[in-house]
Amino acid sequence: MNDSPKRPRIVRNDYMALRPPASVDWRPSLAVSVVIPAYGGQEKLDLTLAALAAQTYPPALLEVIVVDDNSAPPLRLPELRPEHTRLVATTDESWGSAHAVNTGAGHADGQVILRLDADMVPYRDHVEAQLRWHHTADYLAVLGHKRFVEWEAGRFTPEQVHEKVLAGEAQALFAVEDSRPHWIENVIADTGGLVQHHPGIFRVFVGATNSVHRDFFKTVGGLDTDLRLGSDTEFAYRLAQAGAVFVPETTSSAWHLGMPQMVQKWDEGRHQRVPYIAQRVPLHGMRRTAPPRAWRVPLVDIAIDIKDAAAADVDACVAPVLAGPDGDARITLVTGQGPAPQDRASILAGNGAQLRLVEEAYGAEARVRITAEAPAPDPAVPYRLLLPRPVPLRPGSIGRLIASIERADAGLVLAELPGAPPARLERTAAFARARHITDGGGLDQVVAGIWGAARFTGLAAAEAGPTVYEPGPPGAARRLLRRFFDARQRARLRALLRR
């Protein structure tokens, strides 16, 4: 169970344990591919490439891939650009920034992919500042810093931008008092630089400038090209589910030329993108207020071992979940055998009688699957509950169990059951990271170390006594940190993450 040098054990999102290399005598080894999705905007693209030509990162390790998303007229590469710059065009099968980024990633040769919008003027060390982090671990999602400025065509030539950036004076191109910060800066500030873990911190990893290891990008599956709006948020969610650690790099910055469409048309944009994101991101705030329904990606996967169980016991476990406030779930009934026999000898009793009743009761329920074996964990679902047998549940039992894992900020909760092994509630992100940083085996111990474990009582309806939980390590440090965040700050953070 030896950790790789590039896969250190990071507790929740506490990246402060990492030590990026200092600038003195640093010799970077990772090649980076800067992927620029572009649709029109030739003048701004020329300034972006001029600034990239002045970066401190070694030119031999830096390539730029401009992806023309069917612009009319087609984009061209200016003379002032990084040495290794390519222009590729998207195919006709799709369009949009998600498809353009995936296209660029497919052409990338670098070990790290840095997505940069085509209307950005990065400071001289912008690329280097992000790449320092990637030299410490291969499962980081690094955010670049930016400020929005009003843009007037013809204000700067590429040569003027290149000269300022090369001299380390990019900050002088615009007056900071005339610029606007991005809303994510408030979340970063209110969480101690994202060190204080919150299930929704992935939402700060949006557009403009960010980077991940190429292999991690491919493992997650790239961006969802079915989403015309909000694809970066959904991609960030899947990064979090895969165990990513989110790092805000604020020591270097970039100018964003003009206000993005989602800022100019905020209400309209939110109206158009939220239903699509909520279908795919169970942790989105809309899921808590929407009427009950089945969702594309459920909040929790529940696998129940029903071998030799009576149909009435199965129903006492499943029905309260589907009919109550815990209905945002997908239930798998694991039989340990094939479909129930339908012969005359067993029609009233014997082999398969109870299973036939279960199949009839839930065969038409879209949220229930009946399989012989437990399915593999779904990386898109935030929580996975494993029940060793059907237990009678109350409406809200699953919600209280999930609330306990969030209160304890744990990666694993063991729920005690009378006369049976404990049920297991697993946080998908914690187990994905544990599998990534180890060579297999002992996952529970790794999860307890990087995320913490807890115990829960009161899951089954027959159990008496109040619900309690015991947070795992490092609870004392977490409680000390939380003392610095009063109720007003937490309310502000929750409001920001609902946006």
C-alpha positions in Angstrom: 0.0 0.0 0.0 2.8 2.4 -0.8 1.8 5.8 -2.1 3.2 7.1 -5.3 5.4 10.2 -5.0 2.9 11.9 -7.3 -0.1 10.6 -5.3 0.5 11.8 -1.7 -2.3 11.4 0.9 -4.2 14.7 1.1 -6.9 15.0 3.8 -10.1 16.2 2.2 -9.2 19.4 0.4 -6.2 20.4 2.5 -3.7 20.9 -0.2 -1.6 23.0 2.1 0.3 19.9 3.0 1.9 20.0 -0.5 5.1 21.9 -1.1 5.3 23.3 -4.7 8.9 23.7 -5.9 10.5 27.1 -5.3 11.5 29.2 -8.3 15.2 29.2 -7.5 16.9 26.5 -9.6 13.6 24.8 -10.4 13.7 22.6 -13.4 10.2 21.6 -14.4 9.7 18.2 -16.1 6.0 18.2 -17.0 5.0 19.2 -20.5 1.8 21.3 -20.7 -0.8 21.6 -23.5 -2.7 24.9 -23.3 -6.0 24.2 -25.0 -7.9 27.3 -26.2 -11.5 26.8 -27.4 -12.3 29.7 -29.7 -15.4 30.9 -31.7 -14.6 34.1 -33.5 -12.9 36.9 -31.6 -9.6 37.0 -33.7 -8.4 40.2 -32.1 -8.7 38.9 -28.6 -7.1 35.6 -29.5 -4.1 37.4 -31.0 -3.6 39.1 -27.6 -4.0 35.8 -25.7 -1.3 34.2 -27.9 1.0 37.2 -27.6 0.8 36.9 -23.8 1.4 33.2 -23.9 4.5 33.8 -26.0 6.0 35.7 -23.0 5.4 33.0 -20.4 8.2 31.9 -18.0 7.4 28.2 -18.4 10.1 26.6 -20.7 9.0 26.9 -24.4 10.2 23.3 -25.0 7.6 22.1 -22.5 4.7 24.3 -23.6 2.4 23.8 -26.6 -0.7 25.7 -27.5 -3.7 24.2 -29.3 -6.2 26.6 -30.6 -9.5 24.9 -31.4 -11.6 26.7 -34.0 -15.2 25.9 -33.2 -16.4 26.5 -36.8 -15.8 30.3 -36.8 -16.9 32.3 -39.8 -14.5 33.5 -41.1 -12.1 30.8 -39.9 -9.5 31.8 -37.3 -5.9 32.1 -38.2 -2.7 31.9 -36.2 -0.9 35.3 -35.9 2.8 35.7 -36.3 3.3 36.6 -32.6 2.6 33.3 -30.8 4.4 30.6 -28.8 6.8 28.4 -30.8 4.8 25.3 -30.5 1.3 26.4 -31.5 -1.3 24.5 -33.6 -4.7 25.4 -35.0 -7.2 22.6 -35.2 -10.9 22.6 -36.2 -13.8 20.9 -34.5 -15.8 18.3 -36.4 -19.4 18.9 -37.6 -20.7 16.3 -35.2 -21.1 18.8 -32.3 -20.4 22.4 -31.3 -19.7 24.4 -28.1 -16.9 24.9 -25.7 -17.2 21.4 -24.2 -16.7 19.8 -27.6 -13.9 22.2 -28.5 -12.0 21.5 -25.2 -12.4 17.7 -25.7 -11.1 18.1 -29.3 -8.0 20.0 -28.1 -7.4 17.5 -25.3 -7.5 14.7 -28.0 -4.6 16.5 -29.8 -2.6 17.3 -26.7 0.8 15.8 -26.2 1.5 17.4 -22.8 1.1 15.6 -19.5 -1.0 18.5 -18.2 -4.0 20.2 -19.9 -4.5 23.8 -19.1 -7.8 25.2 -20.5 -7.6 28.9 -21.3 -10.3 31.0 -22.9 -9.6 32.9 -26.1 -10.2 36.3 -24.5 -7.6 36.1 -21.7 -4.4 37.9 -21.2 -2.4 35.9 -18.7 0.4 37.3 -16.6 4.0 36.2 -17.3 4.0 33.3 -14.7 0.4 32.3 -15.2 1.2 28.9 -16.7 4.2 28.3 -14.4 2.2 29.1 -11.2 -0.4 26.4 -12.0 2.2 23.8 -13.2 4.1 24.0 -9.9 1.2 22.4 -8.2 0.9 19.6 -10.8 4.5 18.6 -10.0 3.4 17.7 -6.5 0.4 15.4 -7.2 -1.4 14.1 -10.3 -5.0 14.4 -9.0 -5.2 18.2 -8.5 -7.6 20.5 -10.2 -5.9 23.9 -10.2 -7.8 27.2 -10.7 -6.1 30.2 -12.3 -7.0 33.7 -11.1 -8.6 36.4 -13.2 -10.2 39.8 -13.2 -12.9 41.0 -15.7 -12.3 44.3 -17.5 -14.3 46.2 -20.1 -12.9 45.9 -23.5 -12.6 48.3 -26.4 -11.5 47.0 -29.8 -8.1 48.2 -30.9 -7.0 49.2 -27.4 -3.8 47.2 -27.6 -1.7 45.6 -30.3 -0.3 42.1 -29.8 3.2 43.6 -29.7 2.2 46.0 -26.8 0.7 43.1 -24.8 3.8 40.9 -25.4 6.1 43.7 -24.3 4.3 44.3 -21.1 3.9 40.6 -20.2 7.5 39.9 -21.0 8.6 42.7 -18.7 6.5 41.3 -15.9 4.1 44.3 -16.1 0.9 42.7 -17.2 -0.9 44.2 -14.2 -0.3 47.6 -15.7 -2.4 46.9 -18.8 -5.6 47.8 -16.9 -6.5 49.5 -13.6 -7.5 47.0 -11.0 -10.1 49.4 -9.6 -11.8 49.3 -13.0 -12.0 45.5 -13.0 -14.4 43.0 -11.4 -13.6 39.8 -9.5 -15.3 36.5 -10.2 -17.9 35.3 -7.7 -15.7 32.3 -6.9 -13.3 34.6 -5.1 -15.8 35.0 -2.3 -16.1 31.2 -1.9 -12.3 30.9 -1.9 -12.0 33.6 0.8 -14.8 32.2 3.0 -13.3 28.7 3.0 -9.8 29.6 3.9 -8.6 29.2 0.3 -10.8 26.1 -0.2 -9.0 24.3 2.6 -12.2 24.0 4.6 -14.0 21.1 2.9 -17.5 21.6 1.5 -19.2 19.1 -0.8 -19.9 21.9 -3.2 -16.5 23.5 -3.6 -16.2 21.9 -7.0 -18.4 24.7 -8.4 -15.5 27.1 -8.3 -13.7 25.2 -11.0 -15.4 26.9 -13.9 -14.1 28.0 -17.3 -11.5 30.6 -18.3 -8.4 29.2 -16.8 -7.8 25.8 -15.0 -5.7 22.7 -15.4 -5.6 19.0 -14.6 -3.3 16.1 -15.5 -4.2 14.7 -18.9 -4.6 11.2 -17.6 -6.9 12.4 -14.9 -8.9 14.4 -17.6 -9.3 11.2 -19.6 -10.2 9.1 -16.5 -13.0 11.4 -15.7 -14.2 11.3 -19.3 -13.7 14.9 -20.5 -16.6 17.4 -20.7 -20.2 16.4 -21.5 -20.8 17.6 -25.1 -24.5 17.3 -24.6 -24.4 20.4 -22.3 -24.3 23.6 -24.2 -24.2 25.6 -21.0 -22.8 24.5 -17.6 -20.5 21.8 -19.0 -17.6 23.1 -16.9 -19.6 22.8 -13.6 -20.7 19.2 -14.5 -17.1 18.3 -15.4 -15.9 19.8 -12.1 -18.4 17.7 -10.2 -17.1 14.5 -11.9 -13.5 15.6 -11.0 -14.6 15.9 -7.4 -16.3 12.4 -7.6 -13.0 11.0 -8.9 -11.2 12.3 -5.8 -9.7 15.6 -7.1 -8.3 18.2 -4.8 -9.1 21.7 -5.8 -6.3 24.3 -5.6 -6.9 28.0 -6.1 -3.7 29.6 -7.5 -4.0 33.2 -6.6 -0.4 34.4 -6.9 -0.6 34.8 -10.6 -3.5 36.2 -12.6 -5.0 37.1 -16.0 -7.1 39.8 -17.5 -10.4 38.6 -18.9 -11.2 40.9 -21.9 -14.9 41.8 -21.6 -17.7 40.5 -19.5 -18.7 36.9 -20.3 -22.2 36.1 -21.6 -23.2 34.4 -18.3 -22.5 37.6 -16.4 -24.3 39.8 -18.9 -27.3 37.6 -19.0 -27.2 36.0 -15.6 -30.9 35.3 -15.0 -31.5 34.0 -18.5 -28.4 31.9 -18.4 -29.2 30.4 -15.0 -32.8 29.6 -16.2 -31.4 27.7 -19.2 -28.6 25.8 -17.5 -29.8 24.9 -14.0 -32.2 22.1 -15.1 -29.5 20.4 -17.2 -26.9 20.6 -14.4 -29.3 19.5 -11.7 -30.1 16.3 -13.7 -26.4 15.4 -13.6 -25.2 16.9 -10.3 -27.1 15.5 -7.3 -25.5 18.0 -5.0 -27.0 21.0 -6.8 -29.3 23.1 -4.7 -32.3 22.7 -7.0 -32.5 19.0 -6.0 -33.5 20.0 -2.5 -36.4 22.2 -3.6 -37.7 20.4 -6.7 -40.8 18.2 -6.5 -40.1 14.4 -6.1 -39.0 12.8 -9.4 -36.5 10.4 -10.8 -33.2 12.0 -11.8 -30.6 11.1 -14.4 -28.0 10.8 -11.6 -29.4 9.9 -8.2 -28.2 11.2 -4.9 -27.5 7.8 -3.5 -27.2 4.2 -4.8 -28.6 1.7 -2.4 -27.7 -2.0 -2.8 -29.7 -4.4 -0.7 -28.8 -8.1 -0.3 -32.3 -9.8 -0.5 -31.1 -13.4 -0.8 -33.6 -15.7 1.1 -35.6 -12.5 2.2 -39.3 -12.4 2.5 -41.1 -10.1 0.1 -42.7 -8.3 3.0 -39.3 -7.5 4.5 -38.1 -6.2 1.2 -41.1 -4.0 0.9 -40.7 -2.7 4.5 -37.2 -1.6 3.5 -37.8 -0.2 0.0 -41.3 1.3 0.1 -40.5 4.1 2.7 -37.5 5.2 0.6 -39.4 5.5 -2.7 -42.5 7.1 -1.2 -40.9 9.5 1.2 -38.4 12.3 1.2 -35.5 9.9 0.3 -36.8 9.2 -3.2 -33.8 10.7 -4.9 -32.3 7.2 -4.9 -31.5 4.2 -7.1 -32.1 0.9 -5.4 -30.5 -2.4 -6.5 -32.0 -5.6 -5.1 -29.3 -8.2 -5.1 -30.8 -11.7 -5.3 -27.6 -13.9 -5.6 -29.4 -15.9 -8.3 -31.2 -15.7 -11.6 -34.8 -14.9 -12.2 -37.3 -16.8 -10.1 -38.6 -20.0 -11.6 -42.2 -20.1 -13.0 -42.9 -23.9 -12.8 -46.0 -25.5 -11.4 -44.2 -27.1 -8.4 -43.1 -23.7 -7.1 -46.0 -21.5 -7.9 -47.4 -21.3 -4.4 -44.3 -22.1 -2.3 -40.8 -23.4 -2.5 -37.9 -22.1 -4.5 -38.6 -18.6 -5.9 -42.0 -17.9 -4.4 -40.8 -14.8 -2.5 -38.6 -13.6 -5.3 -41.4 -13.7 -7.7 -43.4 -11.4 -5.5 -40.5 -8.9 -5.3 -40.1 -9.0 -9.1 -43.8 -8.3 -9.5 -43.9 -5.5 -6.9 -40.9 -3.6 -8.3 -40.4 -4.8 -11.9 -42.1 -1.6 -13.2 -40.4 0.8 -10.8 -37.8 2.8 -12.7 -35.8 3.5 -9.5 -35.4 -0.2 -8.7 -33.2 -2.8 -10.4 -33.2 -6.5 -9.6 -29.9 -8.2 -10.3 -28.0 -11.4 -9.4 -24.9 -9.5 -8.3 -24.2 -6.1 -6.8 -23.2 -3.6 -9.4 -19.9 -1.8 -9.4 -19.9 1.7 -7.8 -21.2 4.4 -10.1 -18.6 7.2 -10.1 -21.3 9.9 -10.8 -23.3 9.1 -7.7 -22.2 10.9 -4.5 -23.1 8.2 -2.0 -23.4 4.4 -2.0 -25.3 2.5 0.7 -24.8 -1.2 1.1 -27.4 -3.1 3.2 -26.5 -6.7 4.2 -30.2 -7.5 4.4 -33.5 -5.7 4.2 -34.2 -3.7 7.3 -37.5 -1.8 8.1 -36.9 1.9 7.4 -38.7 5.0 8.2 -39.4 7.9 5.9 -36.3 10.1 6.1 -34.0 7.3 7.4 -31.6 7.6 4.4 -31.6 11.4 4.7 -30.6 11.3 8.3 -27.8 8.9 7.5 -26.5 11.1 4.7 -26.8 14.1 7.1 -24.6 12.2 9.5 -21.8 11.7 7.0 -21.9 15.4 6.2 -21.9 16.5 9.8 -18.9 14.3 10.5 -17.4 15.3 7.1 -16.6 11.6 6.8 -15.8 9.3 3.9 -17.4 6.2 5.5 -20.2 5.7 7.9 -21.0 2.3 9.4 -24.6 2.1 10.5 -25.3 -0.5 13.2 -28.0 -3.0 12.5 -29.5 -5.5 15.0 -28.4 -9.1 14.4 -26.4 -8.3 11.2 -23.2 -6.7 10.0 -23.3 -2.9 9.8 -24.6 -1.1 6.7 -22.0 0.9 4.9 -22.5 4.5 3.6 -19.6 5.4 1.3 -18.7 8.8 0.0 -17.8 8.1 -3.6 -15.1 10.8 -3.8 -13.3 9.5 -0.8 -13.2 5.9 -2.1 -12.2 7.1 -5.6 -9.2 9.0 -4.1 -8.2 6.1 -1.9 -8.1 3.8 -4.9 -6.1 6.4 -6.9 -3.4 6.9 -4.3 -2.9 3.2 -3.2 -2.1 0.0 -5.0 -5.2 -1.7 -3.8 -6.4 -3.2 -0.5 -7.2 -1.6 2.9 -9.4 1.0 1.4 -11.4 1.5 4.6 -8.2 2.4 6.5 -7.1 4.8 3.8 -10.5 6.5 3.6 -10.5 6.8 7.4 -7.1 8.5 7.2 -7.8 11.0 4.4 -11.5 11.7 5.1 -12.5 10.2 8.4 -15.0 7.5 9.4 -18.1 7.6 11.6 -20.7 5.3 13.3 -24.4 5.7 13.1 -27.3 4.2 15.1 -31.0 4.4 14.5 -31.2 3.4 10.8 -33.7 0.6 11.2 -37.2 1.5 12.3 -37.2 -1.2 15.0 -34.2 0.4 16.8 -34.8 2.6 19.8 -33.0 5.6 21.0 -31.8 8.8 19.4 -29.6 9.0 16.3 -26.0 9.6 17.1 -22.8 9.8 15.2 -19.1 9.7 16.1 -16.9 11.6 13.8 -13.6 10.1 12.8 -10.1 11.7 12.8 -9.1 14.4 12.5 -12.2 15.8 14.3 -10.4 18.1 16.7 -8.5 20.0 14.0 -11.7 20.3 11.9 -13.7 21.7 14.9 -11.0 24.2 15.6 -11.0 25.4 12.0 -14.8 25.7 12.0 -14.7 28.1 15.0 -13.3 30.7 12.7 -16.3 30.6 10.4 -19.4 32.2 12.1 -23.0 31.5 11.0 -23.1 34.5 8.7 -20.1 33.4 6.7 -21.5 29.9 6.4 -24.9 31.2 5.2 -23.1 33.4 2.7 -21.1 30.4 1.4 -24.3 28.3 1.0 -25.9 31.1 -0.9 -23.0 31.4 -3.3 -22.8 27.6 -3.9 -26.5 27.6 -4.9 -25.8 30.0 -7.8 
